[in-house]
């Protein structure tokens, strides 16, 4: 859900608007009825992407397993540097 407020109201009620944003709401700030800024949750947008990434890594790990020989080669190669 999105709340639209004018610039003057945003200035006078910033604390209340920040509480709305913390609850997941988006706040659009307008000047003369034209949108000029948008307040969105800081980490609420990143978390779903992180969860998707972790799930994808889990799926890949379940499908691929290095053979003992290749793991030994990787360890040896790492020791050279």
N, CA, C and O atoms as a GROMACS GRO file, in nm:
protein
  324
    1UNK      N    1   0.084  -0.118   0.000
    1UNK     CA    2   0.000   0.000   0.000
    1UNK      C    3   0.088   0.124   0.000
    1UNK      O    4   0.200   0.121   0.053
    2UNK      N    5   0.039   0.231  -0.059
    2UNK     CA    6   0.119   0.352  -0.072
    2UNK      C    7   0.041   0.471  -0.018
    2UNK      O    8  -0.079   0.485  -0.044
    3UNK      N    9   0.110   0.556   0.057
    3UNK     CA   10   0.052   0.678   0.110
    3UNK      C   11   0.114   0.794   0.034
    3UNK      O   12   0.234   0.796   0.010
    4UNK      N   13   0.031   0.893  -0.003
    4UNK     CA   14   0.079   1.011  -0.074
    4UNK      C   15   0.060   1.132   0.016
    4UNK      O   16  -0.050   1.156   0.066
    5UNK      N   17   0.167   1.209   0.037
    5UNK     CA   18   0.160   1.329   0.121
    5UNK      C   19   0.233   1.443   0.052
    5UNK      O   20   0.324   1.420  -0.029
    6UNK      N   21   0.194   1.564   0.083
    6UNK     CA   22   0.261   1.682   0.031
    6UNK      C   23   0.390   1.707   0.107
    6UNK      O   24   0.411   1.652   0.215
    7UNK      N   25   0.476   1.789   0.050
    7UNK     CA   26   0.607   1.816   0.110
    7UNK      C   27   0.593   1.880   0.248
    7UNK      O   28   0.667   1.844   0.339
    8UNK      N   29   0.500   1.975   0.265
    8UNK     CA   30   0.484   2.041   0.394
    8UNK      C   31   0.439   1.941   0.500
    8UNK      O   32   0.491   1.940   0.611
    9UNK      N   33   0.341   1.858   0.465
    9UNK     CA   34   0.293   1.757   0.560
    9UNK      C   35   0.403   1.657   0.594
    9UNK      O   36   0.415   1.614   0.709
   10UNK      N   37   0.484   1.619   0.495
   10UNK     CA   38   0.594   1.525   0.520
   10UNK      C   39   0.694   1.586   0.618
   10UNK      O   40   0.747   1.516   0.704
   11UNK      N   41   0.718   1.717   0.604
   11UNK     CA   42   0.812   1.784   0.693
   11UNK      C   43   0.758   1.788   0.836
   11UNK      O   44   0.833   1.768   0.931
   12UNK      N   45   0.632   1.814   0.851
   12UNK     CA   46   0.575   1.828   0.985
   12UNK      C   47   0.542   1.695   1.050
   12UNK      O   48   0.532   1.688   1.173
   13UNK      N   49   0.524   1.589   0.973
   13UNK     CA   50   0.484   1.459   1.028
   13UNK      C   51   0.583   1.349   0.992
   13UNK      O   52   0.544   1.234   0.972
   14UNK      N   53   0.711   1.382   0.984
   14UNK     CA   54   0.812   1.286   0.942
   14UNK      C   55   0.816   1.163   1.032
   14UNK      O   56   0.828   1.051   0.982
   15UNK      N   57   0.808   1.181   1.162
   15UNK     CA   58   0.814   1.067   1.255
   15UNK      C   59   0.702   0.967   1.227
   15UNK      O   60   0.724   0.846   1.225
   16UNK      N   61   0.582   1.017   1.206
   16UNK     CA   62   0.468   0.929   1.177
   16UNK      C   63   0.487   0.857   1.044
   16UNK      O   64   0.454   0.739   1.032
   17UNK      N   65   0.541   0.928   0.945
   17UNK     CA   66   0.564   0.866   0.815
   17UNK      C   67   0.670   0.758   0.823
   17UNK      O   68   0.659   0.653   0.759
   18UNK      N   69   0.775   0.782   0.903
   18UNK     CA   70   0.879   0.681   0.920
   18UNK      C   71   0.823   0.555   0.987
   18UNK      O   72   0.866   0.445   0.953
   19UNK      N   73   0.730   0.571   1.080
   19UNK     CA   74   0.667   0.454   1.142
   19UNK      C   75   0.590   0.373   1.038
   19UNK      O   76   0.592   0.250   1.041
   20UNK      N   77   0.522   0.442   0.946
   20UNK     CA   78   0.450   0.371   0.839
   20UNK      C   79   0.548   0.294   0.751
   20UNK      O   80   0.521   0.180   0.712
   21UNK      N   81   0.661   0.356   0.720
   21UNK     CA   82   0.761   0.290   0.636
   21UNK      C   83   0.819   0.169   0.707
   21UNK      O   84   0.842   0.066   0.644
   22UNK      N   85   0.842   0.180   0.837
   22UNK     CA   86   0.892   0.065   0.915
   22UNK      C   87   0.795  -0.052   0.910
   22UNK      O   88   0.836  -0.168   0.919
   23UNK      N   89   0.668  -0.023   0.897
   23UNK     CA   90   0.565  -0.127   0.890
   23UNK      C   91   0.550  -0.184   0.749
   23UNK      O   92   0.465  -0.269   0.725
   24UNK      N   93   0.633  -0.136   0.655
   24UNK     CA   94   0.632  -0.192   0.521
   24UNK      C   95   0.560  -0.108   0.417
   24UNK      O   96   0.553  -0.147   0.300
   25UNK      N   97   0.506   0.005   0.456
   25UNK     CA   98   0.432   0.089   0.363
   25UNK      C   99   0.527   0.181   0.287
   25UNK      O  100   0.632   0.219   0.338
   26UNK      N  101   0.489   0.217   0.166
   26UNK     CA  102   0.565   0.312   0.085
   26UNK      C  103   0.497   0.448   0.094
   26UNK      O  104   0.375   0.457   0.086
   27UNK      N  105   0.576   0.554   0.111
   27UNK     CA  106   0.523   0.689   0.121
   27UNK      C  107   0.578   0.770   0.005
   27UNK      O  108   0.699   0.780  -0.013
   28UNK      N  109   0.489   0.830  -0.074
   28UNK     CA  110   0.527   0.915  -0.186
   28UNK      C  111   0.508   1.060  -0.143
   28UNK      O  112   0.401   1.098  -0.095
   29UNK      N  113   0.612   1.140  -0.160
   29UNK     CA  114   0.607   1.281  -0.123
   29UNK      C  115   0.593   1.363  -0.250
   29UNK      O  116   0.667   1.344  -0.347
   30UNK      N  117   0.496   1.454  -0.250
   30UNK     CA  118   0.468   1.534  -0.369
   30UNK      C  119   0.494   1.682  -0.341
   30UNK      O  120   0.491   1.728  -0.227
   31UNK      N  121   0.519   1.755  -0.449
   31UNK     CA  122   0.526   1.901  -0.443
   31UNK      C  123   0.438   1.951  -0.556
   31UNK      O  124   0.462   1.920  -0.672
   32UNK      N  125   0.337   2.027  -0.522
   32UNK     CA  126   0.240   2.078  -0.620
   32UNK      C  127   0.179   1.963  -0.699
   32UNK      O  128   0.166   1.970  -0.822
   33UNK      N  129   0.141   1.857  -0.628
   33UNK     CA  130   0.075   1.738  -0.685
   33UNK      C  131   0.162   1.657  -0.781
   33UNK      O  132   0.110   1.574  -0.855
   34UNK      N  133   0.293   1.680  -0.781
   34UNK     CA  134   0.385   1.600  -0.863
   34UNK      C  135   0.477   1.520  -0.771
   34UNK      O  136   0.540   1.578  -0.683
   35UNK      N  137   0.485   1.388  -0.788
   35UNK     CA  138   0.573   1.307  -0.704
   35UNK      C  139   0.719   1.350  -0.718
   35UNK      O  140   0.769   1.365  -0.830
   36UNK      N  141   0.787   1.369  -0.604
   36UNK     CA  142   0.928   1.407  -0.607
   36UNK      C  143   1.016   1.312  -0.528
   36UNK      O  144   1.137   1.309  -0.550
   37UNK      N  145   0.959   1.234  -0.436
   37UNK     CA  146   1.039   1.142  -0.356
   37UNK      C  147   0.954   1.025  -0.310
   37UNK      O  148   0.832   1.032  -0.306
   38UNK      N  149   1.024   0.916  -0.276
   38UNK     CA  150   0.955   0.797  -0.228
   38UNK      C  151   1.034   0.742  -0.109
   38UNK      O  152   1.155   0.722  -0.117
   39UNK      N  153   0.963   0.718   0.002
   39UNK     CA  154   1.023   0.655   0.119
   39UNK      C  155   0.985   0.507   0.116
   39UNK      O  156   0.867   0.473   0.111
   40UNK      N  157   1.086   0.421   0.119
   40UNK     CA  158   1.063   0.277   0.118
   40UNK      C  159   1.142   0.214   0.232
   40UNK      O  160   1.241   0.272   0.277
   41UNK      N  161   1.100   0.097   0.281
   41UNK     CA  162   1.177   0.030   0.387
   41UNK      C  163   1.321   0.004   0.343
   41UNK      O  164   1.345  -0.037   0.230
   42UNK      N  165   1.415   0.028   0.433
   42UNK     CA  166   1.557   0.016   0.399
   42UNK      C  167   1.597  -0.128   0.371
   42UNK      O  168   1.653  -0.155   0.265
   43UNK      N  169   1.571  -0.221   0.462
   43UNK     CA  170   1.614  -0.358   0.440
   43UNK      C  171   1.501  -0.450   0.403
   43UNK      O  172   1.524  -0.568   0.375
   44UNK      N  173   1.381  -0.403   0.402
   44UNK     CA  174   1.269  -0.486   0.363
   44UNK      C  175   1.277  -0.530   0.219
   44UNK      O  176   1.225  -0.635   0.183
   45UNK      N  177   1.340  -0.450   0.136
   45UNK     CA  178   1.353  -0.482  -0.007
   45UNK      C  179   1.466  -0.581  -0.033
   45UNK      O  180   1.459  -0.659  -0.129
   46UNK      N  181   1.569  -0.580   0.049
   46UNK     CA  182   1.684  -0.667   0.025
   46UNK      C  183   1.662  -0.807   0.078
   46UNK      O  184   1.717  -0.902   0.023
   47UNK      N  185   1.586  -0.822   0.182
   47UNK     CA  186   1.572  -0.952   0.246
   47UNK      C  187   1.514  -1.060   0.154
   47UNK      O  188   1.569  -1.170   0.150
   48UNK      N  189   1.406  -1.033   0.079
   48UNK     CA  190   1.355  -1.139  -0.009
   48UNK      C  191   1.458  -1.185  -0.112
   48UNK      O  192   1.466  -1.304  -0.142
   49UNK      N  193   1.537  -1.091  -0.165
   49UNK     CA  194   1.639  -1.130  -0.263
   49UNK      C  195   1.743  -1.219  -0.197
   49UNK      O  196   1.789  -1.316  -0.258
   50UNK      N  197   1.782  -1.189  -0.074
   50UNK     CA  198   1.878  -1.269   0.000
   50UNK      C  199   1.824  -1.409   0.024
   50UNK      O  200   1.895  -1.508   0.008
   51UNK      N  201   1.696  -1.417   0.062
   51UNK     CA  202   1.634  -1.548   0.085
   51UNK      C  203   1.631  -1.631  -0.042
   51UNK      O  204   1.654  -1.752  -0.038
   52UNK      N  205   1.602  -1.567  -0.156
   52UNK     CA  206   1.600  -1.638  -0.283
   52UNK      C  207   1.740  -1.689  -0.318
   52UNK      O  208   1.756  -1.800  -0.368
   53UNK      N  209   1.840  -1.607  -0.290
   53UNK     CA  210   1.977  -1.647  -0.319
   53UNK      C  211   2.018  -1.768  -0.235
   53UNK      O  212   2.078  -1.862  -0.287
   54UNK      N  213   1.986  -1.766  -0.107
   54UNK     CA  214   2.020  -1.878  -0.019
   54UNK      C  215   1.949  -2.005  -0.065
   54UNK      O  216   2.008  -2.113  -0.064
   55UNK      N  217   1.822  -1.993  -0.105
   55UNK     CA  218   1.748  -2.109  -0.153
   55UNK      C  219   1.809  -2.164  -0.281
   55UNK      O  220   1.817  -2.285  -0.298
   56UNK      N  221   1.852  -2.075  -0.371
   56UNK     CA  222   1.913  -2.120  -0.496
   56UNK      C  223   2.045  -2.192  -0.469
   56UNK      O  224   2.074  -2.294  -0.531
   57UNK      N  225   2.124  -2.140  -0.378
   57UNK     CA  226   2.250  -2.206  -0.343
   57UNK      C  227   2.223  -2.344  -0.284
   57UNK      O  228   2.295  -2.439  -0.314
   58UNK      N  229   2.121  -2.355  -0.202
   58UNK     CA  230   2.085  -2.484  -0.144
   58UNK      C  231   2.046  -2.586  -0.251
   58UNK      O  232   2.083  -2.703  -0.242
   59UNK      N  233   1.972  -2.540  -0.352
   59UNK     CA  234   1.933  -2.630  -0.461
   59UNK      C  235   2.055  -2.675  -0.541
   59UNK      O  236   2.066  -2.792  -0.578
   60UNK      N  237   2.146  -2.583  -0.566
   60UNK     CA  238   2.267  -2.617  -0.642
   60UNK      C  239   2.354  -2.714  -0.563
   60UNK      O  240   2.408  -2.810  -0.618
   61UNK      N  241   2.369  -2.689  -0.433
   61UNK     CA  242   2.453  -2.777  -0.351
   61UNK      C  243   2.400  -2.919  -0.349
   61UNK      O  244   2.477  -3.015  -0.345
   62UNK      N  245   2.268  -2.933  -0.351
   62UNK     CA  246   2.209  -3.066  -0.349
   62UNK      C  247   2.231  -3.143  -0.478
   62UNK      O  248   2.231  -3.266  -0.478
   63UNK      N  249   2.250  -3.071  -0.589
   63UNK     CA  250   2.266  -3.136  -0.719
   63UNK      C  251   2.411  -3.170  -0.752
   63UNK      O  252   2.437  -3.269  -0.820
   64UNK      N  253   2.505  -3.091  -0.705
   64UNK     CA  254   2.645  -3.111  -0.743
   64UNK      C  255   2.728  -3.145  -0.621
   64UNK      O  256   2.717  -3.082  -0.516
   65UNK      N  257   2.812  -3.244  -0.638
   65UNK     CA  258   2.906  -3.282  -0.533
   65UNK      C  259   3.040  -3.311  -0.599
   65UNK      O  260   3.048  -3.394  -0.690
   66UNK      N  261   3.145  -3.244  -0.554
   66UNK     CA  262   3.275  -3.270  -0.616
   66UNK      C  263   3.325  -3.409  -0.578
   66UNK      O  264   3.302  -3.459  -0.468
   67UNK      N  265   3.395  -3.469  -0.672
   67UNK     CA  266   3.453  -3.599  -0.643
   67UNK      C  267   3.573  -3.579  -0.552
   67UNK      O  268   3.630  -3.470  -0.549
   68UNK      N  269   3.613  -3.682  -0.476
   68UNK     CA  270   3.729  -3.667  -0.386
   68UNK      C  271   3.855  -3.627  -0.461
   68UNK      O  272   3.938  -3.552  -0.408
   69UNK      N  273   3.872  -3.676  -0.584
   69UNK     CA  274   3.992  -3.640  -0.660
   69UNK      C  275   3.992  -3.492  -0.693
   69UNK      O  276   4.095  -3.426  -0.678
   70UNK      N  277   3.880  -3.440  -0.738
   70UNK     CA  278   3.879  -3.299  -0.776
   70UNK      C  279   3.895  -3.210  -0.652
   70UNK      O  280   3.957  -3.104  -0.660
   71UNK      N  281   3.841  -3.252  -0.539
   71UNK     CA  282   3.857  -3.175  -0.416
   71UNK      C  283   4.004  -3.173  -0.375
   71UNK      O  284   4.055  -3.070  -0.331
   72UNK      N  285   4.074  -3.287  -0.390
   72UNK     CA  286   4.216  -3.294  -0.357
   72UNK      C  287   4.296  -3.202  -0.449
   72UNK      O  288   4.389  -3.134  -0.404
   73UNK      N  289   4.260  -3.200  -0.578
   73UNK     CA  290   4.327  -3.112  -0.673
   73UNK      C  291   4.304  -2.964  -0.637
   73UNK      O  292   4.397  -2.883  -0.646
   74UNK      N  293   4.184  -2.931  -0.598
   74UNK     CA  294   4.154  -2.793  -0.560
   74UNK      C  295   4.235  -2.751  -0.437
   74UNK      O  296   4.286  -2.639  -0.432
   75UNK      N  297   4.245  -2.839  -0.340
   75UNK     CA  298   4.322  -2.808  -0.219
   75UNK      C  299   4.469  -2.790  -0.254
   75UNK      O  300   4.533  -2.696  -0.206
   76UNK      N  301   4.521  -2.877  -0.336
   76UNK     CA  302   4.662  -2.865  -0.378
   76UNK      C  303   4.687  -2.737  -0.455
   76UNK      O  304   4.789  -2.671  -0.434
   77UNK      N  305   4.595  -2.702  -0.543
   77UNK     CA  306   4.612  -2.580  -0.621
   77UNK      C  307   4.608  -2.457  -0.531
   77UNK      O  308   4.680  -2.360  -0.555
   78UNK      N  309   4.525  -2.461  -0.430
   78UNK     CA  310   4.517  -2.350  -0.337
   78UNK      C  311   4.643  -2.331  -0.256
   78UNK      O  312   4.678  -2.219  -0.219
   79UNK      N  313   4.712  -2.438  -0.228
   79UNK     CA  314   4.835  -2.430  -0.150
   79UNK      C  315   4.950  -2.369  -0.228
   79UNK      O  316   5.047  -2.320  -0.169
   80UNK      N  317   4.942  -2.372  -0.361
   80UNK     CA  318   5.049  -2.317  -0.444
   80UNK      C  319   5.055  -2.166  -0.432
   80UNK      O  320   5.160  -2.106  -0.454
   81UNK      N  321   4.945  -2.104  -0.398
   81UNK     CA  322   4.940  -1.958  -0.397
   81UNK      C  323   4.941  -1.913  -0.258
   81UNK      O  324   4.937  -1.793  -0.231
   0.00000   0.00000   0.00000
